Amino acid sequence: MNTFGHLFRATTFGESHGGGVGVVIDGCPAQIALDVEAVQRDLDRRRPGQSHIVTQRKESDQVEVLSGVLDGKTLGTPIAMLVRNTDHRSGDYDEMATKYRPSHADFAYDQKYGIRAVAGGGRSSARETIGRVAAAAVAKLVLRQWFGVEVLAYVQRIHSLETAIDPLSVTLEQIEATPVRCPDPQMAASMIAHIEEIRKAGNSVGGVIQGVAHGVPAGWGEPVFGKLEAELARAVMSLPACKGFESGSGFAGTWQTGLEHNDHFVADNGHVTTSSNNSGGIQGGISNGMPILIQAAFKPTATVLRPQPTVTTAGENTELTGRGRHDPCVLPRAVPMVEAMMALVLVDAALQQKARSSTGTA
């Protein structure tokens, strides 16, 4: 399955060390003002080599829009976008042809397909997410122009370092102010220092990303198998290195009673809101008009520059030391990836609700 979505569909293609990676979008409405610079900005936030705390692979990740756009507006036809690979060093992976990297997809791919792209991990590489981020940049334009919805994500925790900042107060400018993408300047400085220390030790760390969607109206999502938080979970959990998902209060809500956890409805001149948002903007699988809040947990980067036990493709015990250029912490570059998957889910839900409406409006 390389296609995501129902009405707004994104099909990604390409391998980490192949000629390039990209996406074909089908189902984007016509006459959306498509700002290619906006697509490039999100790709720049995802690209390697952007700071000293991420992988130093030097890729410009310059996007080429091949179809579906004319005079700055979408045509309603498939939009194809391509990013060429220019700085791959396949020789770094020669040893991995016969030795499985611990906690990577190498072994599982061999068992499934009987063949794998050794260099860079092929489709299992986070480089595949370029197509997702490019598609979601278009989805964000649809969400903004048609529905007034904005999607943001930021680093909430790195290892044991966590910010307590209010998610609803965070701005894109605050997120982008530091290379770690934590909107809390003091905590961001501590996170950067910790990542640098971990990198020098040849190790890695994980953490948690907070996602927020502002302006989502009530009524998006399906009540049974297409629950909005279920679709968000499926989307975010498809990202490389993502190992956990929470919606609203998540696991923390299990420590509360019903009286403590319930979001009470409040009416103000006919406008209905809730007094709290433990539901994370979703009730019964359907958006309730409050901001949508999710959290995504990312494991430590699997490639560490220290010797680890593993096995060969022949099933013999051996040892492998990671090589190449890798993120000591995936969180800073995963922020636009989480935003991407949220945007792809929300634009699909928006178009489904718009199609359902007898008046043709969401």
C-alpha positions in Angstrom: 0.0 0.0 0.0 1.7 3.2 -1.2 -1.5 5.2 -1.5 -3.1 7.1 1.4 -6.5 8.7 1.5 -10.0 8.3 0.1 -11.0 11.4 -1.8 -7.7 13.3 -1.5 -5.2 10.5 -2.4 -1.4 10.6 -2.2 0.7 7.9 -3.7 4.4 8.1 -2.8 7.2 6.6 -4.8 11.0 6.2 -4.9 13.8 4.8 -2.7 16.3 6.5 -0.4 19.3 6.0 -2.7 17.4 5.8 -6.1 17.1 8.5 -8.7 14.5 10.4 -6.7 11.4 10.3 -4.5 8.0 12.0 -4.9 4.3 11.8 -4.9 1.2 11.8 -7.2 -1.8 13.5 -5.7 -5.2 12.6 -7.1 -8.5 14.2 -5.9 -7.2 17.7 -5.2 -9.9 20.2 -6.0 -9.5 22.5 -9.0 -8.6 26.2 -8.7 -6.7 25.9 -5.4 -4.0 28.6 -5.4 -0.9 26.4 -5.2 2.1 28.2 -3.9 5.1 26.1 -4.9 7.2 28.1 -2.4 4.9 26.8 0.4 5.6 23.3 -0.7 9.3 24.0 -0.7 9.2 25.5 2.8 7.7 22.4 4.3 10.3 20.2 2.4 13.1 22.5 3.8 11.8 21.8 7.3 12.0 18.1 6.7 15.3 18.0 4.7 18.6 16.6 6.0 21.6 18.8 6.8 19.5 21.8 8.0 21.3 22.0 11.3 24.1 20.5 13.4 21.7 18.2 15.4 20.4 16.3 12.4 21.9 14.0 9.7 24.5 15.8 7.6 23.4 14.3 4.3 23.4 17.3 2.0 20.3 17.3 -0.1 18.6 20.5 -1.3 15.3 18.6 -1.7 14.2 20.9 -4.5 10.7 20.1 -5.6 9.7 19.8 -9.3 6.0 20.1 -10.0 5.5 18.0 -13.1 1.7 18.1 -13.7 -1.7 19.3 -12.4 -0.9 23.0 -12.0 -1.4 25.9 -14.5 -0.7 29.6 -13.8 -0.4 28.9 -10.1 -3.8 27.1 -9.7 -4.6 23.4 -9.5 -6.4 21.9 -12.5 -8.3 19.1 -10.6 -6.1 16.6 -12.4 -3.3 14.5 -10.8 -0.5 16.6 -9.4 3.0 14.9 -9.7 5.9 16.2 -7.7 9.5 15.0 -7.8 12.6 15.5 -5.6 15.8 14.1 -7.0 18.4 12.4 -4.8 21.9 13.9 -5.2 24.0 13.1 -2.1 23.5 9.3 -1.5 26.6 7.3 -0.4 25.6 3.7 -1.1 29.0 2.4 -0.2 28.2 3.1 3.5 25.8 0.2 3.3 28.0 -2.5 1.8 28.3 -4.4 5.1 24.5 -4.3 5.6 24.0 -6.4 2.5 24.9 -9.5 4.6 24.2 -8.2 8.1 20.8 -7.0 9.5 20.8 -3.7 11.2 19.2 -4.0 14.7 15.7 -2.5 15.0 15.6 -1.7 11.2 13.3 -3.1 8.6 16.1 -5.1 6.9 15.1 -8.6 8.3 11.4 -8.0 7.9 11.7 -6.9 4.3 13.8 -9.9 3.4 11.2 -12.2 5.0 8.3 -10.5 3.1 9.8 -9.9 -0.3 13.0 -12.0 -0.5 14.8 -8.9 -1.7 15.4 -5.4 -0.4 17.1 -2.1 -1.3 20.1 -2.3 1.0 21.4 1.2 0.4 19.6 3.6 2.8 16.8 1.1 3.5 14.9 1.9 0.3 11.3 2.6 1.0 11.7 2.0 4.7 13.9 5.1 4.9 12.4 8.3 6.3 13.3 9.8 2.9 10.1 8.3 1.6 8.2 10.9 3.7 9.3 13.7 1.2 6.2 12.6 -0.9 4.0 12.8 2.1 5.2 16.3 3.2 4.9 17.6 -0.4 1.3 16.2 -0.7 0.4 17.6 2.7 1.7 21.1 1.8 -1.0 21.0 -0.9 -3.6 19.6 1.6 -2.7 22.5 4.0 -3.5 25.0 1.2 -6.9 23.4 0.7 -7.6 23.3 4.4 -6.6 27.0 4.8 -8.3 28.4 1.7 -11.6 26.4 1.9 -12.0 25.7 5.6 -9.8 28.1 7.6 -8.0 25.2 9.3 -4.3 25.4 10.4 -2.2 22.4 11.4 0.9 22.7 13.6 3.2 20.3 15.4 6.2 20.8 17.7 8.7 18.8 19.8 7.2 18.4 23.3 9.8 16.0 24.8 13.3 14.8 24.0 14.3 11.8 26.1 13.6 13.1 29.7 13.4 16.8 28.8 9.8 18.1 28.4 8.2 21.5 27.9 4.9 22.3 29.7 4.0 25.1 27.2 0.3 25.4 26.3 -0.2 23.7 22.9 -2.9 26.2 21.9 -0.6 29.2 22.4 2.2 27.9 20.1 2.9 29.6 16.8 4.9 28.5 13.8 7.3 31.3 14.4 8.0 29.9 17.9 8.5 26.4 16.6 10.9 27.4 13.8 12.9 29.7 16.1 15.2 26.8 17.2 16.6 23.9 15.2 15.0 21.4 17.7 11.5 22.8 16.9 10.5 23.2 20.6 8.7 26.5 21.1 10.0 26.8 24.7 13.4 28.6 24.2 14.9 27.6 27.6 13.9 23.9 27.2 15.0 24.0 23.5 18.5 25.0 24.5 18.6 22.0 27.0 17.3 19.6 24.3 19.9 20.7 21.8 22.7 20.3 24.3 21.4 16.8 25.2 21.2 15.8 21.5 24.8 17.0 20.9 26.0 15.0 23.9 24.2 11.9 22.7 25.5 12.3 19.2 29.1 12.6 20.4 28.6 9.3 22.3 27.5 7.6 19.1 24.0 7.0 20.6 20.5 8.3 19.9 17.3 9.4 21.7 13.6 9.6 21.0 10.7 11.7 22.3 7.2 13.0 21.8 5.7 15.4 19.2 2.5 17.4 20.0 0.1 18.0 17.1 -2.6 20.7 17.0 -5.3 21.5 14.4 -7.0 24.9 14.8 -10.3 25.8 13.3 -11.7 22.3 12.6 -15.5 22.6 12.6 -17.8 20.1 14.2 -18.9 17.2 12.1 -15.8 15.8 10.4 -15.0 12.1 10.7 -17.1 8.9 10.7 -18.8 7.4 13.7 -17.7 3.7 13.5 -14.7 2.4 11.5 -13.7 5.8 10.1 -13.4 7.6 13.5 -11.3 10.7 13.2 -8.8 9.7 15.9 -8.5 6.2 14.4 -7.7 7.7 11.0 -5.2 10.1 12.6 -3.6 7.2 14.6 -3.3 5.1 11.4 -1.7 8.0 9.6 0.8 9.0 12.2 1.7 5.5 13.1 2.7 4.9 9.5 5.6 7.3 9.9 9.1 5.7 10.3 10.1 5.4 14.0 6.7 6.3 15.4 5.8 3.8 18.1 2.9 5.4 20.0 -0.2 7.7 19.5 -2.5 9.5 21.9 -5.6 11.6 21.2 -6.7 14.2 23.7 -5.9 13.2 27.3 -4.6 9.8 26.0 -3.2 7.5 28.7 -3.2 10.4 31.2 -7.0 10.3 31.2 -6.9 6.9 32.8 -5.8 8.5 36.1 -9.0 10.7 36.2 -12.5 10.0 37.2 -15.4 10.6 34.8 -16.3 13.8 36.6 -12.8 15.0 36.3 -12.4 14.0 32.6 -15.7 15.0 31.1 -15.8 18.1 28.8 -18.8 20.1 29.8 -20.7 21.8 27.0 -21.0 25.6 27.2 -23.3 27.8 24.9 -22.5 31.4 24.2 -25.0 33.2 21.9 -25.7 29.9 20.2 -22.1 28.9 19.8 -21.3 25.7 21.5 -17.9 24.9 23.0 -16.6 22.8 25.9 -15.2 24.0 29.2 -12.1 21.7 28.8 -10.7 19.6 26.0 -9.8 16.2 27.4 -11.5 14.7 24.3 -8.9 16.4 22.1 -11.5 17.9 19.8 -13.0 14.5 18.9 -16.1 12.8 20.4 -17.7 9.6 19.1 -15.1 9.7 16.3 -16.4 13.0 15.0 -14.8 16.5 15.5 -16.7 18.7 18.0 -15.4 22.1 17.0 -12.6 22.3 19.6 -8.9 22.2 18.7 -7.7 18.7 17.7 -4.8 17.6 19.9 -2.7 14.5 19.4 0.7 13.2 20.6 3.1 10.9 18.7 5.9 9.0 20.3 9.1 8.4 18.3 11.7 5.8 19.3 15.4 6.5 19.4 17.0 6.4 16.0 17.9 2.7 15.3 21.3 3.4 13.7 23.9 4.1 16.5 27.6 4.4 15.8 28.5 1.7 18.3 29.0 -2.1 17.9 25.8 -4.1 18.4 25.1 -7.9 18.2 23.1 -9.0 15.2 22.9 -11.8 12.6 23.9 -12.3 9.0 21.6 -13.1 6.2 22.8 -16.7 6.5 21.5 -16.8 10.1 24.9 -16.6 11.9 25.6 -14.4 15.0 27.8 -11.5 14.3 28.4 -7.8 15.2 27.6 -4.6 13.3 28.7 -1.0 13.9 26.4 1.6 12.3 27.9 3.8 9.6 26.7 6.7 7.4 25.0 10.0 8.3 22.0 9.6 10.6 19.9 11.7 12.9 20.9 11.2 16.6 17.3 12.2 17.2 14.5 12.1 14.6 12.1 14.5 16.4 13.2 17.8 14.8 12.7 16.6 11.3 9.6 14.5 12.2 7.6 17.7 13.1 6.6 18.4 9.5 6.0 14.7 9.0 3.4 14.7 11.8 1.8 17.9 10.5 1.7 16.2 7.1 -0.2 13.1 8.2 -2.6 15.2 10.2 -3.3 17.5 7.2 -3.8 14.5 4.9 -6.4 13.0 7.2 -8.2 16.3 7.8 -8.4 17.3 4.2 -9.9 13.9 3.4 -12.4 14.2 6.2 -13.3 17.8 5.1 -13.9 16.7 1.5 -16.0 13.8 2.6 -18.1 16.0 4.7 -18.4 18.6 1.9 -19.5 15.9 -0.5 -22.1 14.6 2.0 -23.6 18.1 2.6 -26.8 18.7 0.6 -25.9 22.4 0.4 -22.4 21.7 -0.9 -20.7 23.3 2.1 -18.8 21.8 5.0 
